[in-house]
Amino acid sequence: MAPRSPEDNQEIRDSRQGALLAAAARVFARHGVARAKISEIASEAGVSHGLVYHYFSSKDAIFTAIIDGIIERIDARLDAAEGSAYEQLVDGIRWRSEVAAGGSPDEEHRLLAQALMRGPVSREVQERLSRHMDGLFALTTDRVRRAQADGDLDRSLPPEEIASLLMATMRGLTIPSWGARTVPLPDVETLIQLLLPRPTRSRSR
């Protein structure tokens, strides 16, 4: 059998690291960052305790890596949005609704929300999330302004207010319902109509 190439070894390392991060996300969601233990992450991933430390120096390093991965995927998803500014905003609502409904393969958004709700995180993580949210708000506000300038969005509302409402609603969709099945998620088309109101056309006399 031929020895593995450097590329093969890197693929194995990436696969193991990805499995560890996915397992850690589930553990953090159940217990919060403060109460989660490396041994639980190792057990969830089906690996030895020592192998976890081979890839990550600490529990905080694992959580930071999860945060960085989520931010990178969100940024990539937003950058890949096509069409007009209004269509880009609509695409964002549809995507977040899919995540909330569990139809998206990226469940880490919900797991992250659970972990953040269960206890404090490090200052480094707080700063990273703060920078990300600031950038997301600036991007959303810019798209709202452009949609208004294009005549696709009601101009009577301040763009910052629309952006703030959009972000608050998307965060609310991400927060788990804790099993409250009696409260259904809003239909995505209803969300679009409420959050991105079209201009009011005056009737000709």
C-alpha positions as CSV (number, residue, x, y, z in Angstrom):
1,M,0.0,0.0,0.0
2,A,1.4,3.4,-1.0
3,P,2.0,5.9,1.8
4,R,-0.6,8.7,2.1
5,S,0.3,11.9,0.3
6,P,0.4,15.3,2.2
7,E,-2.9,16.1,0.6
8,D,-4.5,12.9,1.9
9,N,-3.2,13.6,5.4
10,Q,-4.6,17.1,5.3
11,E,-8.0,15.8,4.1
12,I,-8.0,13.4,7.1
13,R,-7.1,16.2,9.5
14,D,-9.8,18.5,8.1
15,S,-12.4,15.7,8.3
16,R,-11.5,14.9,11.9
17,Q,-11.5,18.6,12.9
18,G,-14.9,19.1,11.3
19,A,-16.3,16.2,13.1
20,L,-15.0,17.5,16.4
21,L,-16.5,20.9,15.8
22,A,-19.9,19.4,14.9
23,A,-19.8,17.3,18.1
24,A,-18.7,20.3,20.2
25,A,-21.6,22.4,18.8
26,R,-24.1,19.8,20.0
27,V,-22.5,19.6,23.4
28,F,-22.3,23.4,23.8
29,A,-26.0,23.6,22.8
30,R,-27.0,21.1,25.5
31,H,-24.8,22.4,28.4
32,G,-23.6,25.9,27.4
33,V,-19.9,26.8,27.0
34,A,-19.2,27.2,30.7
35,R,-20.5,23.8,31.7
36,A,-19.4,21.7,28.7
37,K,-16.4,19.5,29.2
38,I,-13.7,18.3,26.8
39,S,-14.5,14.7,27.8
40,E,-18.1,15.1,26.7
41,I,-17.0,16.6,23.4
42,A,-14.6,13.6,22.9
43,S,-17.4,11.1,23.7
44,E,-19.8,12.9,21.4
45,A,-17.3,12.7,18.5
46,G,-16.3,9.2,19.3
47,V,-12.6,10.0,19.8
48,S,-10.1,9.9,22.6
49,H,-9.7,12.8,25.1
50,G,-6.2,13.4,23.9
51,L,-7.1,13.6,20.3
52,V,-9.3,16.7,21.0
53,Y,-6.2,18.5,22.4
54,H,-4.2,17.4,19.3
55,Y,-6.5,19.8,17.3
56,F,-7.5,22.4,19.8
57,S,-5.7,23.9,22.8
58,S,-8.8,24.5,24.9
59,K,-12.6,24.4,25.1
60,D,-12.6,28.2,24.3
61,A,-10.5,27.6,21.2
62,I,-13.1,25.0,20.0
63,F,-16.0,27.4,20.5
64,T,-14.0,30.3,18.9
65,A,-13.4,28.0,15.8
66,I,-17.2,27.3,15.6
67,I,-17.9,31.0,15.7
68,D,-15.4,31.7,13.0
69,G,-16.8,29.0,10.8
70,I,-20.3,30.3,11.2
71,I,-19.3,33.9,10.5
72,E,-17.3,32.8,7.4
73,R,-20.3,30.9,6.0
74,I,-22.7,33.8,6.7
75,D,-20.3,36.2,5.0
76,A,-19.9,33.9,2.0
77,R,-23.6,33.4,1.7
78,L,-24.2,37.2,1.7
79,D,-21.5,37.9,-0.8
80,A,-22.9,35.3,-3.2
81,A,-26.4,36.9,-3.2
82,E,-27.4,38.0,-6.7
83,G,-30.0,40.2,-8.2
84,S,-31.2,43.6,-7.1
85,A,-30.8,44.9,-3.5
86,Y,-34.4,44.0,-2.8
87,E,-33.9,40.5,-4.1
88,Q,-30.7,40.1,-2.0
89,L,-32.8,41.1,1.1
90,V,-35.5,38.6,0.2
91,D,-32.9,35.9,-0.3
92,G,-31.6,36.6,3.2
93,I,-35.0,36.1,4.7
94,R,-35.6,32.9,2.9
95,W,-32.3,31.5,3.9
96,R,-32.7,32.3,7.6
97,S,-36.3,30.9,7.5
98,E,-34.9,27.6,6.1
99,V,-32.3,27.5,9.0
100,A,-35.1,28.1,11.5
101,A,-37.3,25.4,10.0
102,G,-34.4,22.9,10.0
103,G,-34.4,22.7,6.3
104,S,-30.9,24.0,6.0
105,P,-27.9,21.6,6.5
106,D,-26.2,24.3,8.6
107,E,-27.8,23.8,12.0
108,E,-25.0,25.5,13.8
109,H,-26.9,28.7,13.8
110,R,-29.5,27.3,16.2
111,L,-26.9,25.4,18.2
112,L,-24.9,28.7,18.6
113,A,-28.0,30.5,19.8
114,Q,-28.7,27.8,22.4
115,A,-25.0,27.9,23.6
116,L,-25.1,31.7,23.9
117,M,-28.3,31.6,25.8
118,R,-26.9,29.2,28.4
119,G,-24.1,31.2,29.8
120,P,-21.3,33.7,29.2
121,V,-18.6,33.4,26.6
122,S,-15.1,34.7,26.4
123,R,-14.3,38.3,25.6
124,E,-12.7,37.3,22.4
125,V,-15.8,35.6,21.2
126,Q,-17.9,38.6,22.3
127,E,-15.7,40.9,20.3
128,R,-15.8,38.7,17.2
129,L,-19.6,38.5,17.3
130,S,-19.9,42.3,17.9
131,R,-17.7,43.1,14.9
132,H,-19.7,40.6,12.8
133,M,-23.1,42.1,13.8
134,D,-21.8,45.7,13.2
135,G,-20.7,44.6,9.7
136,L,-24.0,42.8,9.1
137,F,-26.0,45.8,10.1
138,A,-24.0,48.1,7.8
139,L,-24.5,45.7,4.9
140,T,-28.2,45.3,5.5
141,T,-28.7,49.1,5.9
142,D,-26.9,49.7,2.6
143,R,-29.1,47.1,0.8
144,V,-32.2,48.7,2.2
145,R,-31.1,52.1,1.0
146,R,-30.4,50.8,-2.5
147,A,-33.7,49.0,-2.6
148,Q,-35.5,52.2,-1.6
149,A,-33.6,54.1,-4.2
150,D,-34.6,51.5,-6.8
151,G,-38.2,52.0,-5.9
152,D,-38.6,48.5,-4.7
153,L,-39.0,49.3,-1.0
154,D,-41.1,51.8,0.9
155,R,-39.1,55.0,1.2
156,S,-41.2,56.4,4.1
157,L,-39.4,54.2,6.6
158,P,-35.8,55.0,7.8
159,P,-33.4,52.4,6.4
160,E,-31.7,51.9,9.7
161,E,-35.1,51.0,11.3
162,I,-35.9,48.4,8.5
163,A,-32.4,46.9,8.9
164,S,-32.7,46.7,12.7
165,L,-36.1,45.1,12.4
166,L,-34.8,42.6,9.8
167,M,-31.9,41.6,12.0
168,A,-34.0,41.4,15.2
169,T,-36.5,39.1,13.5
170,M,-33.8,36.9,12.0
171,R,-32.2,36.5,15.4
172,G,-35.6,35.6,16.9
173,L,-36.1,32.9,14.2
174,T,-32.8,31.4,15.2
175,I,-33.7,31.1,18.9
176,P,-35.1,27.6,19.5
177,S,-38.6,27.2,20.7
178,W,-37.7,24.7,23.4
179,G,-40.3,22.3,22.2
180,A,-43.2,24.7,22.0
181,R,-44.9,23.2,19.0
182,T,-48.1,25.2,19.5
183,V,-46.4,28.3,18.1
184,P,-45.6,27.8,14.4
185,L,-43.0,29.6,12.5
186,P,-44.3,32.4,10.3
187,D,-44.6,31.7,6.6
188,V,-41.7,33.1,4.7
189,E,-43.9,35.0,2.3
190,T,-45.6,36.7,5.2
191,L,-42.3,37.7,6.6
192,I,-41.2,39.3,3.3
193,Q,-44.4,41.3,3.1
194,L,-44.1,42.6,6.6
195,L,-40.4,43.2,6.8
196,L,-39.9,44.5,3.2
197,P,-43.0,46.5,2.4
198,R,-43.4,47.5,-1.2
199,P,-44.0,51.2,-2.0
200,T,-47.5,52.4,-1.7
201,R,-48.8,53.2,-5.2
202,S,-51.1,56.2,-5.3
203,R,-54.3,55.6,-7.4
204,S,-54.8,57.8,-10.4
205,R,-58.0,59.8,-10.3
